[in-house]
Amino acid sequence: MKYLLSLVICSFLIVTCNQTEVSNASPAQKHTEPVITDSLKYRAEIYRLDTLFQKLYNSDAFNGNVLVAKGHTVIYRKSFGYGIKERNVKLSDTSLFQLASVSKVITGVATLLLVEQGKLRLESPVSEILSGFPYEGVTVKQLLCHRSGLPNYIYFCTGLLPEKPDLITGEDVLGIMIKDKPKAWLKPDTRFNYCNTNYALLALIIEKASGKSYPQFLADEIFTPLGMKHSFTRTGLNPKDPNLTHGYTMKYKEVAADRTDGVLGDKGIYTTTYDLFLLSNALYQNKLLSPEMQSQAYTAYSPEKKLSNYGLGWRMNMNAPDKEVFHNGWWHGYRTSFHRRFKDSLTIVVLSNRLNRSVYSTWRIYNAIDGPLSASAKPEGEEE
């Protein structure tokens, strides 16, 4: 009886709050604001999700924003904790989080958009696109699925950077690769090797193929058309934006940026849970990419990997009984998780500005949505 009573109270409060939000919105806002259209239908899921995240927050295991949606219906969206702890600024729906490696999803989508526009080919050698690129046999597709064998700029740039303390860019990384040619880790297409250099180079390839800067291409082709009003690359971010958050350690010590923060493509996108939902929903509706192109994106390209695999910008859990693609991120105090399950057009977005490992325990969210013991297979493994 207590459980049923809690469900009824929870559903009543959610419906009441939702009706207030919608009635106060202008006509122009109504088509973009998320609405729980059938909260009674999802009352059990809502109750279990709220119980889960309240428990994590109360036990000091989570600080961040959460959104869960089925199709175009957002069934749960909530903020927990602080955006800027030292100023007592609480998180809200419009709080901006650094996506870290979840940025790779957006870079991947942008690359595939150019392929569909006929401006780029997946099998094109990188050396034919980026002048002076010294590694033979590396293709655009191998960058996307992490089979290029290239060295990771996060490591090789350390001893090869100029003395000036400025942020480095993707062009700087390419320049170092051309001048010093750090040793490749593997021959191209040998096996999967997760490498940030791949997506830093893809950002440069997007610029070459489109004739626009990477930030401008994202704005013109993805952010603006989809109504992603709170999405920016680091270079386009207003440092005084009131929605900006700070990244923290578990002890709420702010994590400072470093010189590699100027490199885009592999990281460096700031956004909200709702904007990522808009991206996911557009993909489900084939508004950005054709079903055929998405099928290629969600194909596993590394047969040597048995438990998890990687497509074109997406990880996938090979143990999951239902097709599920995702990406995680971890950078300078931010931990992020973006999951999509095809059978019910599910979208899960968990963004944290604190180093909470609970961000990656999305099996708990599947349990809350599907009911105990009926979730997708546990642990996806990789954190970023």
FIVEX-588422 format. One record per residue: z, y, x of N, C-alpha, C in turn. Coordinates in steps of 0.1 Angstrom, whole numbers, padded with zeros to 4 digits, always signed. Example, Ala and Ser with C-alpha at 12.3 -4.5 7.8 and 13.67 -1.06 7.14 Angstrom:
<bapas>
+0078-0057+0132+0078-0045+0123+0078-0033+0132 +0071-0022+0128+0071-0011+0137+0079+0000+0129 
</bapas>
This chain:
<bapas>
+0000-0012+0008+0000+0000+0000+0000+0013+0009 +0008+0013+0019+0009+0024+0028-0005+0027+0034 -0012+0016+0038-0025+0018+0045-0035+0024+0035 -0035+0018+0022-0044+0024+0012-0041+0038+0009 -0028+0041+0008-0024+0055+0005-0029+0064+0016 -0028+0060+0028-0032+0068+0040-0047+0070+0039 -0055+0060+0035-0069+0061+0034-0073+0071+0024 -0066+0071+0012-0069+0080+0001-0066+0095+0006 -0055+0097+0012-0051+0110+0016-0061+0115+0027 -0064+0107+0036-0073+0111+0047-0087+0114+0041 -0092+0106+0032-0105+0109+0025-0105+0122+0018 -0094+0124+0010-0092+0137+0002-0093+0149+0011 -0085+0148+0022-0085+0160+0031-0099+0162+0037 -0106+0152+0041-0119+0154+0048-0129+0159+0038 -0129+0154+0025-0138+0159+0015-0135+0174+0012 -0122+0177+0011-0118+0191+0008-0122+0200+0019 -0120+0196+0032-0123+0205+0043-0138+0207+0044 -0146+0196+0041-0160+0196+0042-0166+0205+0031 -0161+0204+0019-0166+0213+0008-0163+0227+0011 -0152+0231+0017-0149+0244+0021-0158+0249+0031 -0161+0241+0041-0170+0245+0052-0184+0248+0047 -0189+0239+0038-0203+0241+0033-0204+0253+0023 -0194+0255+0015-0194+0266+0005-0194+0279+0012 -0188+0280+0024-0187+0293+0031-0200+0295+0040 -0208+0285+0041-0220+0287+0050-0231+0294+0042 -0239+0302+0050-0250+0309+0044-0261+0299+0042 -0271+0302+0033-0282+0293+0031-0289+0289+0044 -0290+0298+0053-0297+0295+0066-0290+0285+0074 -0277+0285+0072-0268+0276+0081-0268+0262+0075 -0270+0260+0062-0267+0248+0055-0275+0236+0061 -0288+0239+0065-0296+0228+0069-0293+0223+0083 -0285+0231+0091-0282+0227+0104-0268+0222+0106 -0259+0226+0097-0245+0222+0098-0243+0207+0094 -0236+0199+0101-0234+0185+0097-0225+0185+0085 -0229+0175+0076-0222+0174+0064-0219+0159+0061 -0206+0156+0058-0203+0142+0054-0207+0141+0039 -0219+0135+0037-0224+0134+0024-0218+0123+0015 -0212+0114+0021-0206+0103+0014-0193+0098+0021 -0183+0107+0021-0171+0104+0029-0163+0093+0023 -0164+0091+0009-0157+0079+0003-0163+0066+0009 -0176+0066+0011-0183+0054+0016-0177+0050+0030 -0174+0061+0038-0170+0058+0052-0155+0060+0054 -0147+0060+0043-0133+0063+0044-0126+0054+0054 -0129+0041+0054-0122+0032+0063-0125+0035+0078 -0138+0038+0080-0143+0041+0094-0136+0054+0098 -0136+0064+0090-0130+0077+0093-0115+0075+0096 -0108+0068+0088-0094+0065+0091-0092+0059+0104 -0100+0048+0107-0098+0041+0120-0102+0049+0132 -0112+0057+0131-0116+0066+0142-0105+0076+0144 -0100+0082+0134-0090+0093+0136-0077+0087+0141 -0074+0075+0137-0062+0068+0142-0064+0065+0157 -0075+0061+0161-0078+0057+0175-0077+0070+0184 -0083+0081+0180-0084+0092+0189-0070+0100+0188 -0064+0100+0177-0050+0106+0177-0041+0099+0186 -0042+0086+0186-0033+0077+0195-0037+0080+0209 -0049+0081+0213-0053+0084+0227-0048+0098+0231 -0050+0107+0222-0046+0121+0226-0031+0122+0227 -0024+0116+0218-0009+0116+0218-0003+0109+0230 -0010+0100+0235-0006+0092+0247-0011+0098+0260 -0017+0110+0259-0022+0118+0271-0034+0110+0277 -0041+0103+0270-0053+0095+0275-0066+0101+0271 -0066+0112+0264-0079+0118+0260-0078+0133+0258 -0088+0140+0263-0089+0154+0260-0104+0157+0259 -0109+0160+0247-0123+0162+0245-0127+0163+0231 -0141+0162+0229-0147+0162+0216-0154+0149+0213 -0154+0145+0200-0160+0133+0195-0169+0136+0183 -0180+0129+0183-0189+0129+0171-0194+0115+0169 -0194+0110+0157-0200+0098+0153-0208+0100+0140 -0221+0095+0141-0230+0097+0130-0238+0084+0127 -0242+0082+0114-0251+0072+0110-0263+0079+0104 -0275+0077+0111-0286+0084+0106-0284+0099+0108 -0287+0107+0097-0285+0121+0097-0271+0125+0092 -0263+0115+0089-0249+0118+0083-0239+0117+0094 -0232+0128+0097-0221+0129+0106-0208+0124+0098 -0203+0113+0103-0191+0107+0096-0178+0111+0102 -0179+0116+0115-0166+0120+0121-0169+0130+0132 -0162+0141+0133-0164+0151+0143-0150+0158+0145 -0145+0158+0157-0132+0164+0159-0130+0167+0174 -0121+0177+0176-0117+0182+0189-0103+0179+0192 -0100+0175+0205-0087+0171+0209-0083+0178+0222 -0074+0187+0222-0069+0193+0235-0075+0206+0239 -0076+0208+0252-0079+0222+0257-0093+0223+0264 -0099+0234+0261-0111+0238+0268-0108+0244+0282 -0098+0253+0281-0093+0260+0293-0077+0259+0292 -0072+0250+0299-0057+0247+0298-0049+0259+0302 -0052+0265+0313-0043+0276+0319-0043+0288+0310 -0053+0289+0301-0053+0301+0292-0050+0296+0277 -0046+0284+0276-0042+0278+0263-0054+0279+0253 -0066+0278+0258-0078+0278+0249-0081+0264+0244 -0080+0262+0231-0082+0249+0225-0097+0246+0224 -0101+0233+0224-0114+0229+0222-0118+0231+0208 -0131+0233+0205-0137+0235+0192-0150+0228+0191 -0156+0228+0179-0169+0222+0177-0180+0228+0187 -0179+0240+0190-0189+0247+0199-0185+0247+0214 -0175+0240+0218-0172+0239+0232-0183+0233+0240 -0186+0239+0251-0196+0234+0260-0191+0225+0271 -0197+0214+0273-0193+0204+0283-0205+0202+0293 -0202+0200+0305-0212+0196+0315-0214+0181+0312 -0227+0178+0310-0231+0164+0306-0230+0155+0318 -0230+0160+0330-0230+0151+0342-0243+0142+0341 -0242+0129+0343-0254+0121+0343-0260+0118+0329 -0253+0122+0319-0260+0121+0306-0272+0131+0305 -0272+0140+0315-0283+0149+0316-0296+0141+0319 -0295+0130+0325-0306+0121+0328-0314+0117+0316 -0307+0115+0305-0314+0112+0292-0323+0123+0289 -0319+0136+0289-0327+0147+0286-0339+0148+0295 -0336+0147+0308-0347+0147+0318-0357+0136+0316 -0352+0124+0312-0361+0113+0309-0370+0116+0297 -0364+0122+0286-0372+0125+0274-0382+0136+0278 -0378+0146+0286-0388+0156+0289-0400+0150+0297 -0397+0141+0306-0408+0135+0314-0417+0127+0305 -0412+0120+0295-0420+0112+0286-0428+0121+0276 -0422+0132+0273-0430+0142+0265-0443+0146+0272 -0441+0149+0285-0453+0152+0293-0463+0141+0294 -0458+0129+0295-0468+0117+0295-0475+0117+0282 -0468+0119+0270-0475+0119+0257-0485+0131+0256 -0482+0142+0263-0490+0153+0262-0502+0152+0271 -0503+0141+0279-0514+0139+0288-0514+0146+0301 -0502+0152+0304-0501+0160+0316-0495+0152+0328 -0491+0140+0325-0484+0132+0335-0487+0117+0332 -0487+0109+0343-0488+0094+0341-0476+0087+0347 -0471+0077+0341-0460+0070+0346-0463+0063+0359 -0475+0059+0361-0479+0052+0373-0483+0061+0385 -0483+0074+0382-0487+0084+0393-0478+0083+0405 -0483+0082+0417-0475+0083+0429-0468+0097+0430 -0456+0097+0433-0449+0110+0435-0456+0119+0446 -0461+0112+0456-0467+0120+0467-0480+0127+0463 -0486+0123+0451-0497+0131+0446-0493+0143+0438 -0480+0144+0434-0475+0154+0426-0467+0165+0434 -0459+0160+0442-0450+0168+0451-0456+0169+0465 -0462+0180+0468-0469+0181+0481-0459+0178+0493 -0463+0169+0502-0455+0166+0514-0445+0155+0512 -0444+0150+0500-0434+0139+0497-0437+0127+0506 -0428+0123+0515-0432+0114+0526-0430+0099+0523 -0425+0095+0511-0422+0081+0508-0434+0075+0500 -0441+0066+0506-0453+0061+0500-0449+0050+0490 -0457+0049+0479-0456+0038+0469-0446+0041+0458 -0439+0053+0459-0429+0056+0448-0437+0062+0436 -0434+0057+0424-0441+0063+0412-0431+0070+0403 -0437+0077+0394-0428+0084+0384-0420+0074+0376 -0426+0063+0372-0419+0053+0365-0407+0047+0373 -0409+0045+0386-0398+0040+0394-0387+0050+0395 -0390+0063+0395-0379+0073+0395-0371+0071+0382 -0378+0070+0371-0372+0069+0357-0362+0057+0356 -0367+0046+0361-0359+0034+0360-0351+0030+0372 -0349+0039+0381-0341+0037+0393-0345+0025+0402 -0358+0024+0404-0364+0014+0413-0372+0019+0424 -0369+0032+0428-0377+0039+0438-0372+0034+0452 -0359+0031+0454-0354+0027+0467-0350+0039+0475 -0351+0051+0470-0349+0063+0477-0334+0065+0481 -0331+0073+0491-0317+0076+0495-0311+0086+0485 -0298+0086+0483-0292+0095+0474-0289+0109+0481 -0294+0120+0475-0292+0133+0482-0278+0137+0482 -0270+0132+0473-0255+0136+0473-0249+0132+0487 -0254+0122+0493-0249+0117+0506-0257+0123+0518 -0270+0122+0517-0278+0126+0529-0279+0141+0532 -0277+0149+0521-0277+0163+0523-0265+0169+0531 -0254+0162+0531-0242+0167+0537-0244+0171+0551 -0250+0163+0559-0252+0166+0574-0265+0174+0577 -0273+0177+0567-0286+0183+0569-0288+0196+0563 -0277+0201+0557-0278+0214+0550-0277+0226+0559 -0284+0237+0556-0282+0249+0564-0268+0254+0563 -0264+0262+0573-0250+0266+0574-0246+0276+0562 -0255+0283+0557-0251+0293+0546-0246+0285+0534 -0235+0291+0528-0228+0284+0518-0234+0284+0504 -0247+0288+0503-0253+0289+0489-0255+0276+0483 -0256+0276+0469-0259+0264+0462-0273+0259+0467 -0275+0246+0468-0288+0241+0471-0295+0238+0458 -0309+0237+0458-0317+0234+0447-0324+0221+0449 -0332+0217+0439-0340+0205+0440-0351+0207+0450 -0356+0220+0451-0366+0223+0462-0360+0221+0476 -0347+0225+0477-0340+0223+0490-0340+0208+0493 -0336+0200+0483-0335+0185+0486-0349+0180+0490 -0360+0184+0483-0373+0179+0487-0376+0184+0501 -0373+0196+0504-0376+0201+0517-0369+0193+0528 -0357+0189+0526-0349+0181+0536-0356+0167+0537 -0361+0161+0525-0367+0148+0526-0380+0149+0533 -0387+0160+0532-0400+0162+0539-0398+0164+0554 -0388+0172+0557-0385+0176+0571-0378+0164+0579 -0368+0158+0573-0360+0149+0580-0362+0134+0576 -0368+0132+0565-0371+0119+0560-0359+0109+0561 -0348+0111+0554-0337+0102+0555-0342+0088+0551 -0336+0078+0558-0341+0064+0556-0339+0060+0542 -0350+0054+0536-0349+0048+0523-0340+0036+0523 -0333+0034+0511-0324+0022+0510-0331+0009+0508 -0343+0010+0501-0350-0002+0497-0365+0002+0497 -0374-0008+0497-0388-0006+0495-0389-0004+0480 -0399+0004+0476-0401+0007+0461-0403-0005+0453 -0396-0005+0442-0397-0016+0432-0391-0029+0436 -0382-0029+0446-0375-0041+0451-0365-0045+0441 -0356-0036+0437-0346-0039+0427-0340-0026+0422 -0331-0027+0412-0324-0015+0407-0315-0009+0417 -0315+0004+0418-0306+0011+0427-0304+0025+0421 -0293+0027+0414-0290+0039+0407-0289+0051+0418 -0297+0061+0416-0298+0072+0426-0301+0085+0420 -0293+0095+0422-0294+0108+0417-0307+0115+0421 -0312+0112+0433-0324+0118+0439-0336+0116+0429 -0336+0104+0423-0347+0101+0413-0349+0112+0403 -0338+0116+0397-0338+0126+0386-0339+0140+0391 -0334+0143+0403-0336+0156+0409-0351+0158+0411 -0358+0148+0416-0373+0149+0418-0380+0150+0405 -0375+0143+0394-0382+0144+0381-0382+0158+0376 -0371+0165+0378-0370+0179+0374-0381+0187+0380 -0384+0185+0393-0395+0191+0400-0408+0187+0395 -0410+0174+0392-0422+0169+0386-0425+0175+0373 -0415+0177+0365-0416+0184+0352-0422+0198+0353 -0417+0205+0364-0421+0218+0366-0436+0218+0370 -0440+0209+0379-0454+0208+0384-0463+0205+0372 -0459+0195+0364-0468+0191+0354-0469+0200+0342 -0459+0208+0339-0459+0217+0328-0462+0231+0331 -0461+0235+0344-0463+0249+0348-0452+0258+0344 -0441+0252+0340-0429+0260+0336-0417+0255+0344 -0407+0264+0345-0394+0259+0352-0388+0248+0343 -0380+0240+0350-0373+0229+0343-0365+0235+0331 -0356+0245+0333-0349+0251+0322-0358+0256+0311 -0369+0262+0314-0377+0268+0304-0384+0257+0296 -0389+0246+0303-0395+0235+0296-0385+0229+0286 -0373+0226+0290-0363+0221+0281-0361+0230+0269 -0360+0243+0271-0358+0252+0260-0369+0252+0251 -0382+0252+0256-0393+0253+0247-0397+0241+0240 -0395+0229+0246-0399+0216+0241-0388+0208+0234 -0376+0211+0238-0365+0202+0232-0354+0211+0225 -0348+0220+0232-0336+0227+0227-0340+0235+0215 -0350+0244+0216-0353+0253+0205-0359+0246+0193 -0369+0237+0195-0375+0230+0183-0364+0222+0175 -0354+0217+0182-0345+0208+0175-0332+0216+0170 -0332+0229+0173-0321+0237+0169-0308+0235+0177 -0310+0231+0190-0299+0228+0199-0295+0242+0205 -0288+0250+0197-0284+0264+0200-0274+0265+0212 -0267+0254+0214-0257+0255+0224-0260+0246+0236 -0272+0246+0241-0276+0237+0252-0283+0245+0262 -0278+0244+0275-0283+0252+0286-0282+0244+0299 -0291+0247+0308-0289+0242+0322-0279+0251+0329 -0274+0247+0340-0264+0254+0347-0269+0268+0351 -0282+0269+0354-0287+0282+0359-0289+0292+0347 -0290+0286+0335-0291+0295+0323-0279+0297+0316 -0268+0292+0321-0255+0293+0314-0248+0307+0317 -0243+0313+0306-0236+0326+0308-0222+0322+0312 -0218+0326+0324-0204+0323+0329-0193+0329+0321 -0196+0339+0312-0186+0345+0303-0187+0339+0289 -0195+0329+0287-0196+0323+0274-0183+0318+0269 -0178+0323+0258-0164+0319+0253-0163+0304+0250 -0175+0298+0249-0174+0283+0246-0173+0274+0258 -0174+0280+0270-0175+0273+0282-0161+0267+0285 -0161+0255+0290-0148+0248+0293-0147+0247+0308 -0135+0243+0313-0133+0240+0327-0131+0225+0328 -0136+0219+0339-0134+0205+0342-0121+0203+0350 -0113+0192+0346-0100+0190+0352-0098+0176+0357 -0089+0174+0366-0083+0161+0369-0074+0157+0358 -0068+0145+0359-0059+0140+0349-0046+0149+0349 -0043+0156+0360-0031+0164+0361-0035+0179+0357 -0046+0181+0351-0051+0194+0347-0052+0204+0359 -0057+0199+0370-0061+0207+0381-0076+0209+0380 -0080+0222+0380-0094+0225+0378-0102+0220+0390 -0114+0214+0387-0122+0208+0397-0133+0218+0400 -0134+0223+0413-0143+0233+0417-0157+0228+0418 -0167+0236+0417-0181+0233+0419-0183+0231+0434 -0194+0225+0438-0198+0224+0452-0213+0228+0453 -0218+0227+0465-0232+0232+0468-0242+0224+0461 -0240+0212+0457-0250+0204+0451-0251+0207+0436 -0242+0216+0431-0243+0219+0417-0256+0227+0413 -0263+0232+0423-0275+0239+0420-0287+0230+0418 -0285+0217+0420-0296+0207+0418-0296+0203+0403 -0307+0203+0397-0308+0200+0383-0316+0187+0381 -0316+0181+0369-0323+0169+0365-0315+0157+0364 -0306+0155+0375-0297+0144+0374-0284+0148+0368 -0281+0161+0366-0269+0166+0360-0272+0181+0357 -0261+0189+0354-0263+0203+0352-0267+0208+0339 -0267+0200+0328-0269+0204+0315-0256+0206+0308 -0254+0217+0301-0242+0219+0293-0246+0219+0278 -0238+0212+0270-0241+0212+0256-0229+0208+0248 -0231+0206+0235-0220+0202+0225-0223+0188+0220 -0213+0183+0213-0215+0170+0207-0225+0170+0196 -0225+0181+0188-0235+0183+0177-0249+0184+0182 -0251+0191+0193-0265+0193+0198-0270+0179+0203 -0262+0171+0209-0266+0158+0213-0269+0149+0201 -0262+0151+0190-0265+0144+0178-0279+0148+0173 -0282+0161+0174-0295+0166+0169-0306+0159+0178 -0304+0157+0191-0314+0150+0199-0315+0136+0195 -0304+0129+0193-0304+0115+0189-0312+0113+0176 -0308+0122+0166-0314+0121+0153-0330+0123+0153 -0334+0132+0162-0348+0135+0163-0355+0123+0169 -0349+0116+0178-0355+0104+0184-0356+0093+0173 -0345+0091+0165-0346+0081+0154-0357+0084+0145 -0360+0097+0142-0370+0101+0133-0384+0103+0139 -0385+0099+0152-0398+0100+0160-0403+0114+0160 -0395+0124+0160-0399+0138+0160-0403+0142+0175 -0397+0136+0185-0399+0140+0198-0409+0131+0205 -0407+0118+0204-0415+0108+0211-0420+0098+0201 -0431+0093+0203-0437+0083+0194-0429+0070+0195 -0430+0061+0185-0423+0048+0185-0427+0040+0197 -0440+0041+0201-0446+0033+0212-0439+0038+0225 -0438+0051+0227-0432+0057+0239-0417+0053+0240 -0411+0054+0229-0397+0051+0229-0395+0036+0232 -0404+0028+0227-0403+0013+0230-0403+0011+0245 -0411+0019+0252-0412+0018+0267-0399+0023+0273 -0393+0034+0267-0381+0039+0272-0369+0030+0271 -0369+0021+0261-0358+0012+0258-0361-0002+0263 -0370-0004+0272-0373-0017+0278-0365-0018+0291 -0360-0030+0293-0353-0033+0305-0363-0036+0317 -0361-0029+0328-0371-0030+0339-0366-0037+0351 -0353-0041+0351-0348-0048+0363-0342-0061+0359 -0351-0072+0359-0347-0085+0355-0336-0091+0363 -0333-0086+0375-0322-0091+0383-0309-0087+0377 -0308-0077+0368-0296-0073+0362-0294-0081+0349 -0283-0088+0348-0281-0097+0337-0272-0091+0326 -0261-0084+0330-0252-0079+0320-0256-0065+0314 -0262-0057+0323-0266-0044+0318-0280-0041+0325 -0287-0032+0319-0300-0029+0325-0303-0014+0323 -0315-0010+0328-0319+0004+0327-0334+0005+0323 -0336+0014+0313-0350+0017+0309-0355+0029+0315 -0361+0038+0308-0366+0050+0313-0357+0061+0308 -0346+0063+0315-0336+0073+0312-0324+0068+0304 -0324+0055+0301-0313+0049+0293-0308+0037+0300 -0295+0035+0299-0289+0022+0302-0289+0014+0289 -0287+0001+0291-0286-0008+0279-0276-0019+0282 -0269-0023+0272-0259-0033+0273-0265-0047+0269 -0268-0055+0278-0275-0068+0275-0267-0078+0267 -0254-0076+0267-0245-0085+0260-0243-0081+0245 -0247-0069+0242-0246-0064+0228-0254-0072+0218 -0249-0077+0207-0257-0085+0198-0268-0076+0191 -0266-0063+0191-0276-0054+0185-0281-0045+0196 -0294-0041+0194-0300-0032+0204-0292-0019+0205 -0288-0016+0218-0279-0005+0220-0283+0002+0233 -0286+0015+0233-0289+0022+0245-0279+0033+0247 -0276+0037+0260-0266+0046+0262-0267+0052+0276 -0259+0062+0279-0257+0067+0292-0243+0073+0293 -0237+0071+0305-0224+0078+0308-0226+0088+0319 -0216+0096+0321-0216+0106+0331-0202+0109+0337 -0202+0114+0349-0189+0117+0356-0192+0127+0367 -0187+0140+0365-0190+0150+0375-0180+0161+0374 -0173+0164+0385-0164+0176+0386-0155+0178+0374 -0148+0167+0370-0138+0168+0360-0143+0165+0346 -0156+0163+0345-0162+0159+0332-0165+0144+0331 -0162+0138+0320-0166+0124+0318-0173+0124+0304 -0184+0118+0303-0192+0119+0291-0198+0105+0287 -0201+0103+0274-0206+0091+0270-0215+0093+0257 -0227+0088+0257-0237+0090+0247-0243+0077+0243 -0240+0071+0231-0245+0058+0227-0253+0059+0215 -0263+0050+0214-0271+0049+0202-0274+0034+0199 -0272+0030+0186-0274+0017+0182-0284+0017+0171 -0295+0009+0173-0307+0010+0164-0305+0005+0150 -0298-0006+0148-0297-0013+0135-0293-0004+0124 -0284+0006+0127-0279+0015+0117-0280+0029+0121 -0290+0032+0130-0292+0046+0135-0279+0053+0139 -0270+0045+0146-0257+0051+0150-0258+0060+0162 -0251+0070+0162-0249+0079+0173-0234+0081+0176 -0231+0079+0189-0217+0081+0193-0218+0091+0205 -0210+0102+0204-0210+0112+0215-0195+0114+0218 -0191+0112+0230-0177+0115+0235-0178+0123+0248 -0174+0136+0247-0174+0145+0258-0160+0149+0262 -0157+0148+0275-0144+0151+0279-0145+0160+0291 -0136+0170+0292-0135+0179+0304-0123+0176+0312 -0119+0163+0311-0108+0158+0319-0111+0144+0323 -0106+0139+0334-0111+0126+0339-0104+0114+0332 -0107+0114+0319-0101+0103+0311-0110+0091+0311 -0106+0080+0316-0114+0068+0316-0116+0062+0302 -0108+0066+0293-0109+0062+0279-0123+0066+0273 -0129+0076+0279-0142+0081+0274-0152+0069+0274 -0151+0060+0283-0161+0049+0285-0157+0037+0276 -0146+0037+0270-0141+0025+0262-0147+0026+0248 -0161+0027+0247-0167+0029+0234-0166+0016+0226 -0163+0005+0231-0161-0007+0223-0150-0005+0213 -0141+0004+0216-0130+0007+0206-0136+0015+0194 -0146+0023+0197-0153+0031+0186-0161+0021+0178 -0168+0012+0184-0175+0002+0176-0166-0006+0168 -0154-0010+0173-0144-0017+0165-0140-0009+0153 -0138+0005+0155-0134+0013+0144-0145+0015+0133 -0157+0014+0138-0169+0016+0128-0172+0003+0121 -0172-0008+0129-0176-0021+0123-0164-0029+0117 -0152-0025+0121-0141-0033+0117-0136-0042+0128 -0123-0045+0129-0118-0052+0141-0125-0065+0143 -0128-0068+0156-0134-0080+0161-0148-0082+0157 -0155-0071+0153-0169-0073+0149-0178-0063+0156 -0173-0057+0168-0180-0047+0175-0190-0053+0184 -0198-0044+0190-0207-0048+0201-0199-0054+0212 -0206-0062+0221-0199-0068+0232-0192-0057+0241 -0181-0061+0246-0173-0051+0254-0180-0046+0267 -0173-0039+0275-0176-0031+0286-0190-0030+0291 -0195-0018+0291-0208-0016+0296-0209-0015+0311 -0197-0014+0318-0197-0015+0332-0198-0002+0339 -0210+0003+0342-0212+0015+0350-0206+0028+0343 -0200+0036+0351-0194+0048+0346-0204+0060+0345 -0215+0060+0353-0224+0071+0352-0238+0066+0354 
</bapas>
